[in-house]
Amino acid sequence: MNPHRSLVARIIWLMIALAASFAVAASIWVGRVAREIVVQQHVRRLELESSQLASDLGQAVRARLDALRSASAAAPADVFRQMVAKYPDLDWIAVADTSGSVLASTEGILASNGGVPAGRRVSDEAWFSEGLKSPWIGVIDEARASQGEPLLGDVSAPVRDSEGRIVGVIAAHLNWHWAWSDVQRLNDTASSHGTAQTLVLDRLGRVLVGPDSVRNRQWNGVATGEPAPVETAPIPAAGERAQSPRFERLPGGVTVLVARTPISIDGRYPTSAWQVQLSESRERVYQRANALALRILWISACLGAVTALAGALGARHLTNRLKRLTQSAAAVGRSEIAHIEIPSGRDEVSQLAVAFAGILSDLQQERTQLLLLSSELERRVAGRTREVQRLAEESRYAAIVRERLKIARDLHDTLAHSMMAMLSEIRLLRKLEAHDPKSLRDELARAEEVAHEGLNEARNAITQMRVNVVRDTGLGAALSKAFERFLDRTGLQGEFITEAEAARFGDERAETLFQMAEEALRNIERHAMATRAVATLKIVDVDLQLSLEDDGVGFDTDLPRQGHYGIVGLYEQAQLIGARLHIDSAPGRGTTLRILLRIVPEML
């Protein structure tokens, strides 16, 4: 199951990852949708329950108003007594005409119940002015309310004659000692869960019906600003039917969902109407939704696990043929078998196996050909090796020959010249001994000097073989020092001219140029009988040019010089480094030696 070592493992892990990702994503999405649906159902249920309770209470108030209207036609005192007896929640009843004068009242008949006395002007009171228009609910005398009973308030409604004209207003005080148990009964009937708190509020938000701990107190819930789970219209003003549940925070920090519905009378909503309020804690609202979302998550996780397992088994089954092909190829690679096993079928695995088998066959043929070619190459290499060895021997022999020629040239340039000078001195001494013995002493000194010079030249030649001045300082610096020594030794007038770029030249060819220049200077010293010499080192176009000029006796370049190898050696050295040597001379007009070596492209 290591994905780094098996393609099947990678496919299985990919299936597991995809199944797990899909299961988690689907569960989150479906759980969120289901959670919203459950919360919306819960909120709508709360809204419907509040509407149902408001409707039931409205019907109860309407029944009492209908009874009051039917009794107001006669308005005798015994009828009021019968009404009070029939409806214990009516403490007193009063009837006023359209001008605002109280025509009749139970006050005085049932003195303990109080009320509005007959003959009182009530045209400025709200219950009368509102009661002329439509049924009114409120409190006529709040000072009479006690903390021991629910402050439900009073009712008033218009009184009409047989033709439907308003002829007065009838009012009654409601004490409703049964209200709390009745509201609780209605709430239990509407709500099977019984988890919501039911209250009846007046138009100012004061609790009229509810538990003793909150009765006759102001409802102090504050809207939290959290959007309601159900998108509906805003909370209605007095006289409107629309309702919008919302979250409110109580002083204790508890957040509740509140649904309010005004109580309607005769299909209308008085501006002072009571409101039925149902409230439920926020945790309770989301409890069932969260449980459902968690259940969906677990179900999706289990389904994802089953899907991943099925996918893994399917992937393993589908890749078995590929695995067998891989094992067959590996066995061929280990030389355990000679041919790849081709699975049956016409799918990609079979096509891949056929392609591998063809490639393997071609490789085997090429391998056979390569072995044959390798054998042929080995035979040819052996022959070439022998040829190279032979050429190497010849090259070593050629190097020895070149070294011998170089030594011969050095010997000619140093010892041969010295020996010739000494030979000339010895011949002269023999002649002096026979003809002028007195001059013998001076010539012996001269011979000793010539011998010292020859010894110094030999030492200089050996030093040059051991120490490479040209490589260390450059051709220009080496020639400058050699030319200065030449002028000091010969006493000639002279000038050395060089360019900076040409003076820096200093590879192995520069050594040969330096040796050629020394040979030319020795020839000037011994044969030219010159008074002035000029040496020039510069770059002309693409060539390095070395020139040596003297104003000596010159010579004929076309005449052979038997036994003299100086000029021959110069031409040989020029040929070795690929240089061009030009000697311009004639008897009586000096000699010019010019060497041209192509170096500028290499220096650039």
Sequence and secondary structure as in RCSB ss.txt:
>XXXX:A:sequence
MNPHRSLVARIIWLMIALAASFAVAASIWVGRVAREIVVQQHVRRLELESSQLASDLGQAVRARLDALRSASAAA
PADVFRQMVAKYPDLDWIAVADTSGSVLASTEGILASNGGVPAGRRVSDEAWFSEGLKSPWIGVIDEARASQGEP
LLGDVSAPVRDSEGRIVGVIAAHLNWHWAWSDVQRLNDTASSHGTAQTLVLDRLGRVLVGPDSVRNRQWNGVATG
EPAPVETAPIPAAGERAQSPRFERLPGGVTVLVARTPISIDGRYPTSAWQVQLSESRERVYQRANALALRILWIS
ACLGAVTALAGALGARHLTNRLKRLTQSAAAVGRSEIAHIEIPSGRDEVSQLAVAFAGILSDLQQERTQLLLLSS
ELERRVAGRTREVQRLAEESRYAAIVRERLKIARDLHDTLAHSMMAMLSEIRLLRKLEAHDPKSLRDELARAEEV
AHEGLNEARNAITQMRVNVVRDTGLGAALSKAFERFLDRTGLQGEFITEAEAARFGDERAETLFQMAEEALRNIE
RHAMATRAVATLKIVDVDLQLSLEDDGVGFDTDLPRQGHYGIVGLYEQAQLIGARLHIDSAPGRGTTLRILLRIV
PEML
>XXXX:A:secstr
  TTT HHHHHHHHHHHHHHHHHHHHHHHHHHHHHHHHHHHHHHHHHHHHHHHHHHHHHHHHHHHHHHHHHTTT 
 HHHHHHHHHH TTEEEEEEEETTSBEEEESTTTSGGG    TT B TTSHHHHHHTTS EEE S GGG  TTS 
  EEEEEEEE TTS EEEEEEEEE  TTHHHHHHHHHHHH SS  SEEEEE TTSBEEES TTTTTSB   EE  
   SS       TT      EEEE TTS EEEEEEEE  BTTB  TT  EEEEEEEHHHHHHHHHHHHHHHHHHH
HHHHHHHHHHHHHHHHHHTHHHHHHHHHHHHHHTTS SS    SSSSHHHHHHHHHHHHHHHHHHHHHHHHHHHH
HHHHHHHHHHHHHHHHHHHHHHHHHHHHHHHHHHHHIIIIIHHHHHHHHHHHHHHHHHHH GGGHHHHHHHHHHH
HHHHHHHHHHHHHHHH  HHHHH HHHHHHHHHHHHHHHH  EEEEEE HHHHT  SHHHHHHHHHHHHHHHHII
III  SEEEEEEEEETTEEEEEEEE S    TTS  TT  HHHHHHHHHHHTT EEEEEE TTS EEEEEEEE H
HHH 
